[in-house]
Every structure is written in structure tokens, then in C-alpha cells.
Amino acid sequence: MSNPFAEQIAQAMAEMQTELARAEAMQQEMNELTGSVTSKDRMVTVKVGSQGQVVSMTFHTDDYREMAPAELAKVLTDVLNEARADVGRQVAERISRFDGIGETLRLSMTGGSELDEILEPLWAMAPGYEDEEKKKAKAGRQEEFRG
């Protein structure tokens, strides 16, 4: 005869392994992410990594030699900022694939999910568990009072 509690734990662990694998794959993908932008005048192309670090800067013309330092600085600053924004959008898009995971984990850690019900007997065995439950109950009453 199988134990339903053990089956639920096994299922929860399998789901966590799947999410961990997804997170590791995304981390690898994010480490390899780059954003590349070319200036409006096509003078320079800048490539940045996922942490905003400059990976490469390629000048396509010699026009920069005749620019005032402030003008060149503005072109470079603008292109760098655009490339960082591009990589930022890519990072945000990839992170959005994990929408809902944080809420599920939060609920499982703080109460309110099926996983809490499954793990309740194990938590009850932990030293100091009853003291924590009393603190939670007191905090809950305080929240009710604050309205």
C-alpha cells in the first residue's frame, strides 16, 4: 500500500527540481545575454553584457576624430545607455517567465498553500515550533486589529 503523504512529498520535490532546472537554464542564458546598439549616425556600435558591462565597442568610421570631446562623449553615453536598456528589457522578459513562482514559494514558506498542509506534521516536530505558532497567532490578531 502506498503512502499518500510520501507521494505528495515526492511530487512536490519533483516540481521543485523542475523549477530549479528552469532557473539554472535561465541563469546560463542570462550570463550569455548581450545588447547591441549602433549610434544614429552609424559611427559606433556598442555591445554590453547582462550586467551592463561593455563587451565591445566598434567604430565604423573615423568621424569621431573630428568631434569635440563633449560631442563624442554624448554619442558614446547615449549608445551605452541604449544598449544597457536593451539588455535590461531582455532580462526583464526572461524573468517574467517565472511569474507566479515567487508567490507559490512565498505561500509555501509563510502559509496558505497545499504544501503547508503536507509539511505541517514535519514542522510540528521542529524545536520551538509551538512558540513560532503562538507568535504568528499573536501577529495575526494584531493585523486584524489594525484593520
trRosetta pair geometry for C-beta under 8 A, 3 or more apart (Angstrom, degrees):
i j d omega theta_ij theta_ji phi_ij phi_ji
2 6 7.3 -126 178 64 80 113
2 7 6.1 53 154 -49 120 121
3 6 3.9 65 85 11 112 112
3 7 6.7 175 90 -13 58 83
4 7 5.4 -54 -147 37 36 115
4 8 6.3 39 155 -21 68 103
5 8 5.8 -54 -150 34 30 110
5 9 6.5 29 152 -17 64 105
5 118 6.8 151 -146 -155 75 84
5 121 7.9 -19 -145 35 144 139
6 9 5.7 -52 -147 37 33 111
6 10 6.2 36 153 -20 66 106
7 10 5.6 -53 -146 37 31 113
7 11 6.3 32 154 -20 64 105
8 11 5.7 -52 -147 36 31 112
8 12 6.3 31 153 -18 64 105
8 118 4.9 -144 128 -125 133 133
9 12 5.7 -55 -148 38 31 111
9 13 6.3 31 153 -18 65 107
9 118 6.5 171 -71 163 70 126
10 13 5.7 -55 -146 38 30 111
10 14 6.3 33 153 -22 64 105
11 14 5.7 -52 -148 34 31 112
11 15 6.5 32 153 -18 64 104
12 15 5.8 -53 -150 36 32 111
12 16 6.4 31 152 -18 65 106
12 115 5.8 115 -124 -114 140 105
12 118 6.7 175 -33 89 147 160
13 16 5.6 -53 -147 37 33 112
13 17 6.4 37 152 -22 65 103
14 17 5.6 -51 -149 34 32 113
14 18 6.5 35 151 -21 63 103
15 18 5.6 -51 -151 33 33 114
15 19 6.5 29 153 -15 65 105
16 19 5.7 -54 -146 40 34 109
16 20 6.2 38 152 -23 66 106
17 20 5.5 -52 -145 35 31 114
17 21 6.4 33 154 -20 64 103
18 21 5.8 -54 -152 34 30 111
18 22 6.5 31 150 -18 63 105
19 22 5.5 -51 -148 36 35 114
19 23 6.3 36 152 -20 66 105
19 101 6.3 145 -147 -137 131 127
20 23 5.6 -53 -147 36 31 111
20 24 6.3 31 154 -18 65 105
21 24 5.8 -53 -146 37 31 110
21 25 6.4 31 154 -19 64 106
22 25 5.8 -57 -150 37 30 111
22 26 6.3 28 153 -18 65 107
22 97 7.9 -141 172 125 121 119
22 98 7.6 151 125 -91 124 97
23 26 5.7 -54 -146 38 31 111
23 27 6.3 37 152 -24 65 103
23 98 7.4 57 -91 -97 85 138
24 27 5.5 -48 -147 31 33 115
24 28 6.6 34 153 -17 63 102
25 28 5.8 -54 -153 36 32 112
25 29 6.4 33 149 -18 65 107
26 29 5.4 -54 -146 39 35 114
26 30 6.1 35 154 -21 68 105
26 94 5.8 150 -154 166 106 113
26 95 7.9 115 174 -88 140 49
26 97 7.1 -167 -100 65 135 131
26 98 7.5 -57 -33 -44 173 119
27 30 5.7 -54 -145 37 29 110
27 31 6.5 34 153 -24 63 103
28 31 5.7 -51 -151 30 31 113
28 32 6.8 15 155 -7 62 109
29 32 6.1 -70 -156 43 31 103
29 33 6.7 53 146 -50 65 94
29 94 6.5 -170 105 -140 126 147
30 33 5.3 -27 -150 -5 40 123
30 50 5.0 116 171 -150 74 163
30 91 6.3 67 -135 -119 108 87
30 94 6.3 -175 -78 97 96 157
31 50 6.5 -107 -112 27 19 142
32 50 7.8 47 55 -26 23 124
33 49 7.0 104 85 -168 68 58
33 50 4.1 79 65 -73 109 107
33 87 6.0 123 137 -149 111 95
33 90 5.5 168 -161 117 130 134
33 91 6.6 146 108 -71 169 79
33 94 7.8 -115 -76 -13 143 151
34 47 5.4 9 176 -178 125 99
34 48 6.6 159 -156 80 72 38
34 49 5.7 -42 -101 -102 76 47
34 50 7.4 -80 -74 -43 40 67
34 55 5.9 -41 -128 8 122 158
34 87 6.7 -60 -172 -97 24 115
35 47 7.1 167 84 -151 41 54
35 48 5.3 -13 58 58 91 89
35 83 4.6 149 109 -174 103 68
35 84 6.9 162 67 -81 142 15
35 85 7.7 -176 164 68 162 43
35 86 3.5 148 -159 92 128 106
35 87 3.4 -119 -16 -49 124 82
35 88 7.8 -19 -41 3 157 57
35 90 6.5 -167 -74 4 102 131
36 45 6.2 16 -177 177 99 104
36 46 7.0 179 -145 90 56 44
36 47 4.4 -14 -98 -101 90 82
36 48 7.8 175 -79 18 45 61
36 83 6.3 4 -120 -126 16 108
36 86 7.4 -87 36 96 31 156
37 45 7.0 -179 93 -149 34 65
37 46 5.9 -9 59 57 80 87
37 79 5.4 -176 99 -162 109 74
37 82 4.3 150 -156 105 174 113
37 83 4.3 -134 12 -69 108 79
37 86 6.0 171 -53 -14 108 143
38 42 5.9 15 159 -120 121 56
38 44 7.1 173 -150 94 61 39
38 45 4.4 -28 -95 -96 80 87
38 60 7.8 19 -146 -12 114 138
38 79 7.4 -27 -169 -135 13 119
39 42 6.5 -137 76 -45 77 13
39 43 5.1 -26 64 45 136 84
39 44 5.0 52 -7 51 122 78
39 45 7.5 -123 0 -72 72 43
39 75 5.4 17 -127 -172 144 102
39 78 7.2 85 -121 87 90 110
39 79 4.9 -59 -74 -76 83 124
41 63 7.0 -101 134 90 132 163
41 75 7.5 -49 30 -131 117 130
42 60 5.9 -61 152 70 79 145
42 61 7.3 76 107 -13 81 118
43 59 6.5 -20 160 -150 74 76
43 60 6.2 -164 -163 49 23 89
43 61 5.2 -74 -127 43 71 106
43 63 5.0 -90 -117 57 122 123
43 64 6.1 131 170 -50 129 90
43 75 6.8 -8 65 174 133 149
44 57 6.5 -5 -172 -174 111 87
44 58 6.8 157 -155 83 60 47
44 59 5.2 -27 -99 -103 84 61
44 60 6.8 -161 -80 7 29 83
44 64 7.1 59 -53 -61 117 130
44 75 6.7 108 30 140 127 115
44 76 6.9 -21 91 -94 162 72
44 79 6.0 -120 95 -18 107 175
45 56 7.9 9 105 108 89 97
45 57 7.5 170 85 -152 50 43
45 58 4.8 -6 56 57 95 100
45 60 6.8 65 -10 -35 97 110
45 79 7.7 -152 -137 -171 23 136
46 54 6.7 -63 -165 -135 102 96
46 56 7.4 177 -152 92 42 55
46 57 5.2 -3 -108 -108 76 78
46 58 8.0 -168 -74 24 35 66
46 76 7.5 110 -64 -151 138 67
46 79 4.6 125 8 136 126 111
46 80 5.5 -84 146 -83 167 59
46 83 4.8 -112 100 -29 104 153
47 54 7.6 97 78 -166 54 58
47 55 4.4 -61 109 67 97 109
47 56 4.5 20 44 48 113 88
47 57 7.6 -148 25 -67 70 42
47 58 8.0 37 -7 -3 102 100
47 83 6.7 -160 -122 -154 19 141
48 52 5.7 -14 174 -155 131 34
48 53 6.3 154 -159 75 79 35
48 54 5.7 -48 -102 -100 79 41
48 55 6.0 162 -120 0 19 91
48 80 7.0 95 -57 -152 131 69
48 83 4.4 125 6 132 113 117
48 84 5.5 -25 80 -76 167 64
48 86 8.0 131 49 60 108 100
48 87 5.6 -106 92 -16 103 145
49 52 7.1 -39 71 29 68 16
49 53 4.6 -3 39 56 112 92
49 55 5.2 114 -44 -57 87 110
49 87 7.1 92 129 -138 20 158
50 87 5.8 -161 -111 178 43 121
50 90 7.8 -102 -111 90 87 114
50 91 6.0 119 -154 -79 95 115
52 84 4.9 31 -127 -125 92 110
52 87 7.0 -177 -83 75 54 139
54 57 6.3 -8 -177 -41 123 104
54 80 7.0 -44 -88 -124 106 109
57 76 7.9 16 -144 -135 137 103
59 62 7.5 76 145 -89 124 38
59 64 5.9 -77 -137 4 133 136
61 64 7.5 137 90 -8 78 79
62 65 5.1 -12 169 4 86 121
62 66 8.0 70 129 -7 80 93
63 66 6.4 -67 -166 40 49 99
63 67 6.7 57 142 -38 75 105
64 67 5.4 -49 -149 17 43 121
64 72 5.4 82 -154 -119 90 118
64 75 7.8 -135 -106 70 96 147
67 71 4.5 -129 -177 88 103 116
67 72 4.4 128 102 -56 131 92
67 75 7.4 -47 -166 3 166 136
68 71 4.4 88 57 5 84 107
68 72 7.1 -160 85 -5 41 85
69 72 5.8 -57 -146 39 31 109
69 73 6.1 34 156 -22 66 108
70 73 5.5 -52 -145 36 30 115
70 74 6.5 34 154 -22 63 103
71 74 5.8 -52 -152 32 30 112
71 75 6.7 31 151 -18 63 103
72 75 5.7 -52 -149 35 34 111
72 76 6.3 29 155 -14 67 109
73 76 5.9 -59 -146 42 29 109
73 77 6.0 30 156 -20 66 110
74 77 5.7 -54 -141 38 28 111
74 78 6.2 29 159 -19 64 107
75 78 6.0 -58 -149 36 26 110
75 79 6.3 19 157 -14 63 110
76 79 5.9 -58 -143 40 29 107
76 80 6.1 29 158 -18 65 110
77 80 5.9 -57 -145 39 27 110
77 81 6.2 25 158 -17 64 110
78 81 5.9 -59 -147 38 26 109
78 82 6.3 25 156 -18 64 108
79 82 5.8 -55 -147 37 31 111
79 83 6.3 30 155 -19 65 107
80 83 5.8 -57 -148 37 30 110
80 84 6.3 28 155 -17 65 106
81 84 5.7 -53 -145 38 31 110
81 85 6.3 34 154 -20 64 106
82 85 5.6 -54 -148 37 31 112
82 86 6.3 37 151 -24 64 103
83 86 5.5 -49 -149 31 33 116
83 87 6.6 28 154 -13 65 103
84 87 5.9 -55 -147 40 33 106
84 88 6.2 39 150 -24 64 107
85 88 5.3 -53 -147 35 32 118
85 89 6.5 37 153 -21 64 100
86 89 5.9 -52 -154 31 30 110
86 90 6.7 28 149 -16 62 106
87 90 5.4 -53 -150 37 38 115
87 91 6.3 41 151 -21 68 103
88 91 5.7 -51 -146 35 32 111
88 92 6.3 32 154 -18 65 106
89 92 5.7 -54 -146 38 31 111
89 93 6.3 34 154 -22 64 105
90 93 5.7 -52 -148 33 30 113
90 94 6.6 26 155 -15 63 106
91 94 5.9 -61 -152 39 30 108
91 95 6.2 28 154 -18 67 109
92 95 5.7 -56 -143 39 31 110
92 96 6.3 39 155 -30 64 103
93 96 5.8 -51 -152 25 29 115
93 97 7.8 45 147 -31 55 90
94 97 5.9 -35 -172 5 42 115
95 98 6.1 -58 -175 32 51 107
96 99 5.5 4 -171 -38 61 107
98 101 4.5 -52 -179 18 87 132
98 102 7.2 78 136 -25 102 86
100 103 5.5 -56 -151 38 42 112
100 104 6.2 44 153 -21 72 105
101 104 5.7 -56 -151 36 32 111
101 105 6.3 27 154 -14 67 107
102 105 5.8 -57 -146 41 31 107
102 106 6.0 33 155 -22 66 107
103 106 5.6 -51 -143 35 30 113
103 107 6.3 29 157 -17 63 105
104 107 6.0 -56 -149 37 27 108
104 108 6.3 22 154 -16 63 109
104 113 6.9 87 -158 -110 62 150
105 108 5.7 -58 -145 39 32 108
105 109 6.1 24 158 -14 67 110
106 109 5.9 -64 -147 41 28 105
106 110 5.8 -13 168 13 68 117
107 110 6.5 -73 -127 54 23 85
107 111 7.1 -77 -168 87 58 28
107 112 4.5 -92 -154 81 95 101
107 113 4.0 104 128 -43 111 111
107 115 7.8 113 109 42 88 108
107 116 7.5 -98 150 -28 76 117
108 113 4.7 -48 -78 49 64 145
108 115 4.2 2 -127 72 106 139
108 116 6.3 -164 -141 -49 49 78
111 116 5.3 85 -130 -119 48 158
111 136 7.6 108 -28 -162 151 147
112 116 6.5 85 29 0 28 149
113 116 5.2 118 58 -5 66 96
113 117 7.8 -129 105 2 48 83
114 117 5.6 -52 -159 34 45 112
114 118 6.4 45 145 -21 71 104
115 118 5.4 -53 -148 36 37 114
115 119 6.0 18 159 -6 71 112
116 119 6.2 -67 -141 47 26 97
116 120 6.4 55 155 -58 63 89
117 120 5.7 -23 -151 -15 30 120
119 122 5.1 -60 -166 44 69 114
119 123 5.7 68 137 -25 90 102
120 123 5.8 -58 -143 38 30 109
120 124 6.3 36 158 -27 65 106
121 124 5.6 -51 -148 29 31 117
121 125 7.2 33 154 -22 60 101
122 125 6.0 -56 -163 26 36 111
122 126 7.6 47 143 -34 63 95
123 126 5.6 -40 -163 7 46 118
123 129 5.7 138 151 -130 75 130
124 129 5.5 170 -133 124 31 160
125 129 7.3 78 52 -17 21 150
126 129 4.6 111 69 -58 86 109
128 131 4.9 -50 -165 39 71 118
128 132 6.1 74 138 -25 84 98
129 132 5.7 -57 -153 35 34 112
129 133 6.4 34 151 -20 67 105
130 133 5.6 -52 -149 34 35 114
130 134 6.5 37 152 -21 65 103
131 134 5.7 -53 -152 33 33 112
131 135 6.6 34 150 -19 65 104
132 135 5.6 -53 -151 35 35 113
132 136 6.4 35 152 -19 67 104
133 136 5.6 -52 -148 36 33 112
133 137 6.3 34 153 -20 65 105
134 137 5.7 -53 -147 36 31 112
134 138 6.3 31 153 -18 64 106
135 138 5.7 -56 -148 38 30 111
135 139 6.2 30 154 -18 65 107
136 139 5.7 -55 -145 38 31 111
136 140 6.2 35 154 -23 64 106
137 140 5.6 -53 -149 34 30 115
137 141 6.6 31 152 -18 63 103
138 141 5.8 -53 -152 34 32 111
138 142 6.5 33 150 -19 64 105
139 142 5.5 -54 -151 35 34 114
139 143 6.5 36 151 -21 66 103
140 143 5.7 -51 -149 34 33 112
140 144 6.6 36 151 -20 64 102
141 144 5.6 -50 -151 32 34 114
141 145 6.5 36 151 -20 64 105
142 145 5.6 -54 -151 34 33 113
142 146 6.5 32 152 -18 66 104
143 146 5.7 -54 -147 36 34 109
144 147 7.3 34 169 -75 34 42
